[in-house]
Amino acid sequence: MSLNLLGIDKPALATRVVVAMSGGVDSSATAALLKSQGFDVVGVTLQLYDVAVTPAAGTCRPNTCCAGKDIHDARAVADALGIPHYVLNFEDNFRRDVIERFADAYVAGQTPIPCVLCNQTVKFRDLLGVAKDLGGDALATGHYVRRRMGPLGPELLKGADPARDQSYFLFATTREQLEFLRFPLGGMMSKDETRAIAARHRLPVAAKRDSQDICFVPDGDYAALVSGMRPGASRPGEIVDAAGNVLGRHPGIIHYTIGQRRGLGLGGGPPLYVQEVDAETRRVVVGPREALGRTLIRVHGVNWLGGAETELRVEVRVRSTRPPAPALLRRLDGGEAEVILDQPEQGVAPGQACVFYCDERVLGGGWIVSSYSLASPP
């Protein structure tokens, strides 16, 4: 028997695909595309948070997620496609694995990425298990990444459209998870193609705007959320330069992240940028832009999708908005790694991800622990 369009050794009609339906255009178009190709599609929507946990309880601004409306939209899409649809309450898991860790990271002076944590835990751990319990042969999502079979098994690739590529947020996806996952939109060259699928199937979300903020902070004020969850996080402290000279005061380290310029309140003079956030002393260290450059990055919690190499040339991304940069990767014991960049990168922040690439392939990645300039190594 030949493989079907998802690379599964079954006829499409006998292949059950569980689709993670968020209520947005991407996941809705994914469900429609698979349904039109003859697959047995089942939609699952996760209730992950209660909008009331945020300071803007009960409000939904444009370009944000809103739990109740998104669930309603996902159900309406499932009805339009004539597919079964389940809503599962994963609020406890999401709060424990994403929101609590998000708050703790800011308290520790880090800059977290909740979307990575959500994919790593609730979606590709918990939801994947649900998909198997539902008799699924695969779990499909609306992410803009690609999957292909390589000599060692499935490989993760960047999305075909560089502007939509979401591979940075999926670096923690394991080989075992890739065996079961599918990403039907990864080959799309623009968001217009996705919206065209939704419009062709007359889906009620075809013109829905993309969400841009953190889903559980619909008003965009993450500091207020962290303060509410961790009351001691807003203790004031000093803003200092690299020599320790006090330049001003701040209302709490949770308001600052590496590379930040605005909101320092230091008055005139040359522009200053946040260089370090010291949770122990509650100090925010600032300096000129050129002092932000880092060439040595230390990473832990590495998920490796490559071969047996321990030292190799790669490209790395240190933020989702940064282009890949050439570097030398040294894999160490205990899931740790060291990255030496060819040229200094700015805005390298503990808590962010460092993702490794070889051309279009994702080799893995890990969490940034620390970074240094080789001119002044640790």
N, C-alpha and C positions, 0 to 999 in steps of 0.2 A: 504493500500500500504506500502511495506517495504521501509526503508531508503536506499538510494544509498550509494556508497563508501565515499561520503563526508558528510553523515549524513543528507541529505536533502530528504524530502518526495516527491520525483519526480523520474521518470526514468532518467537515465543519459542523454539520448538524448534530453530530455526536460529541462535539467538543464544547464543554461548558466553560465559559469565561466569566469570571466575576470581575466587575468593573467598579473601581473606587470612584463613586460619584459625589463630588463636592458641591454640586449645584452651579458650577461655573461652566463656561463655554467649552473648555478643553476636555474635561471628563465627560461632558454630555456628548460632544462630537465623537469621542472615543467609543462610547456605547453605541451611538448611531452607526458609526463605520463598521463595527464588528457585527451588529445586527444585520446590516445590509449585505455583509459577506456570508451570511448564513449560519453564524455561530449561535449557540445556545447561550444567550447573555442574561446575566443576573446582576442587578445593580445593588450596591451596598453603600449607604451613607453613614458616616460616623458622627454622632453628636459628641463633640470634643470639649466644648466649654459652654458656660452660661454667660451671656453678655453681661449679666448683673455682677460678675466678679470684677468688672472694670469700673473706673470712676465715671464713665459716660454710660451708665446703665440705661438700657432701653433705647439707645440711639444708634443709628447706622449712617455714617457719612458716605458720600460717593467714593468709589475706589477702595472700599473696605469690605471685609467679610462680616456677615451678620448671621449668627448661628440659625435662628428661626427661619429667616427668609431663604437661606441657602438650602436648608432641608426641604422647605416647601418647593423650591425650584427643582431640586433633584427628583422629588416625587412627581412633579408635573412632567418632567422630561421622560421619566420611566413610563408614565401613563401614555404619553404621546408615542412612545416606541413600542408599547405593549409588552414590556418585560417585567418580571418580578422585581420588587424593590424592597429592601430591608433597611431600617434605621436602627443602628446599634448604639447604645449609650456607653461610650468609652471615656466619660468625663474623669473618672477617678484615675485611670491610666494616664490620660493626657496631663492632668494636673500634677501627678507625681513625677512623670518622666520628662515633661516639657516645661510647664509653667514654674514649678518649684525650682528646677535646675536653672531656668532663665533668671529667676530672682536671685538665686545664690551666686550665679556668675557675676552679676553686677555688683553684689555686695563684696565679692572677692576682687573687684577691680578689673574684671574681664569684660569682653564684648561677645556675648553669646549669639548663636545662630539657631533660633528655635525651629526653623524649617528642617534643618538637618536632623535635629533631635527627634522631631515628629516622624520623619521618614525612617529613621533608624530604629525607632521603638514602636510607636502606635501603628504605623502603616505597614512597614515591611517586617514586623515581628508579629504583632497582634492581629492585624487585618489579614495578613497572609495565612495565619492559622485558621481564621474564620472562613476564608475562601476555600481552603482544603476541606473544612468541615461541611461546606455546602456542596461538596462534590466537584469543585472546580478543577479543571485541568490547567488553568493559568489564572493569574491575577493581572489585570490590565489597568494602567493609570494613564492620565493625560499629560505626563511629563514629556518635555522635549529633550529626550535622549534616545539613543539607539542601542540595540542589542544584536550581536551577531555571534555565531559559533566559531570558536577558534580551536587550535590544536589541543588546548588544555580545558576546553569547555566554553561556556558563554562568556562573552566579553562586553564591557560597557563602553559606548562611544558617545562623543559629543552629539548634540542635536544638529541636524543638517543646517538649520538657520542659526548662524552665530549670535544673532540678536535675541533669540529665544532659548538658546542652549541652557539647560538646567543641570548639567552634569556636576557642577560644583556642589550642589545640594544633595547629591546622591552618592558621594564618594564612599560612604559607609556601607553601601549595599554589598552583601557578601556573594560569593560564587553560588552558594546553595540557594540564596534568594533569587539570583539571576536565572537559575534553572526554571523557576516558576513564573517569573515576571515577564510582562510584555509591555511595549511602549509604542502603540500604533501611530502616534503623531510625530515620532522622532524624525521621520524623513520629510516632514512638511517644510517647505521653504519659506513660509510666511504665515502669520496669524490669519491673514485673509483666507488662506486655504481652509483653515480650521473653521472659521466663521461660515464659509461657503457650505461646508458639510452640514453645519447646524441649520443653516437657512434652507438647504435643499430638503432636509427632513422636517422642516417647519417646527423646529424646537423653540419653545418659548424663551430660551435664554440666548438666542442667536445674536442679539445685540447687547447683551449684558456686558458691563464694563469689567475689566480685569481688576482683581483686588491687588493692592500694592502695599498695604501696611501689614503689620503682624496681626494675625487673625484674632487673637484674644485681647488685643489692645485697639479696639475700633476707633478710639479718639486719638490715637497716636501718642498718648502721654504714658510711655512705659515707666518713667520715673515715679509717677503717682501710683502705678500698679505695684512696683517694687516696694515703695514706701509703705503701702497698705499691707503688704504681705510680710515685710521685714521692717518693723517700726524703727529699729536702730540704724537703718541704712542711711538715714538722712542727717547724720551727725556732721556738723561743719568741720572744716579743716583749713589748712594753708595751701596757697598756690605759691610754688617756689621755682627758682631757676635751677639749672644743673649744679650750681655751686651751693645750693641750699638757701640762697637769699630769699626772704619772704617778700613776695610781690603783691599779695592780696589774700582774700579769704574766699572760700566756696561753701555752698549749702549742703554738700554731700557728694561723695565720689561717684555715686550712681548717675550723676548728671554728665559725666565726662567719659570720653573714649579716645584711644590713641588717634592722633591726627586732627582732632577737633580744634577749630579756631574760634568759632562763634561762642558766645555765652561765657567768656572768661571774665568779662567785666574789669579789665585792667586799664582801661582808658587809652590814652595816646601812646605813641611810640611805634616801633616796627612791629609787624604782625608776629604773634607768638602762637605756637601750636602745642597741643598736649603731647608730651613725649612718654610719660609714664603715669600710671595710676597706682599708688601704693596704698593698699587696703590696710596694712598694719599701722602705718603712721597717719593715715587719712590725708596724705599729701598728694597734690596734683603737680607734677613736674612739667614745666613748659620750656620751650626754646624755639629757635628759628626753624624754618621749614627744612633747611638743608640738614639739620640734625636728626630728622626723622628717618634718614636712610639706614636700612639694615641689610646685611649681606649674609649673616649666619642665623638660621632659624632652627630651633629645637622643637620636635613634634612628638606627641605620644598618642596612644590609642590608634595606631596605624592599622587600617584595613588594606590589605595588599591583594591586588587582582592581577599582578604581573607574574613573571617567571621566577627562577631561582636566583636571579642576580641580587647581589647585596650592595653593589655600587654601580651606578649608571647615570648617563646624561638624560635629563628630562626637561620638561617645561612645568612650571608650577604657577598656580594661582593662589594668592594670599588673601584675596577678598573676591566676593562674587562679581564685583564691578570692575575688577582689574583684569587686563589681558594676561595670557600666559607669558612667563618670563623664563629664559634659559637658566639652568642650574645643574649642580651635581648633587645627586641624592645618595646618601649612605644609610642603608637600612641597618639598624642595630638590634640587639636582643631585647626581648620584653615588649615588642610592639612599639619601639621608639625609632626615631630617625633623625638625621641631621641633614639640613639642606644648605648648600653654599651657592648663593646666587652670583651670576656673572656680573650683574650690575645691582646697585642698591635699590631696594624697594621701599616705598614709604607707606605708612599706615599699617604696618605689621603689628597685629594686636593679639595678646593672649586671649584664648577663647574662640578665636576665628579658626577656620580650617585652612590647611595648606594641602592643596590637591595636586597630584602628580599626573602628568600627561606624557604620552609618546605619540606625537602627531594628533590624530583624532581619538585615540584610545585613552580611556581613563585607567591608570595603573593603580589607583587607590588614593589614599590621603590620610591625614590625621589632624589632631588638634594642636594648635600652636601653644606651646608652654612659655617660650621666651625667645627673644631675638636680640642680635647684637650687630654692631659694626665691627668688621674685622680690623679696623684701625684701632679699636679699643676692645679686644676680646675679653670675655669674662675671666 
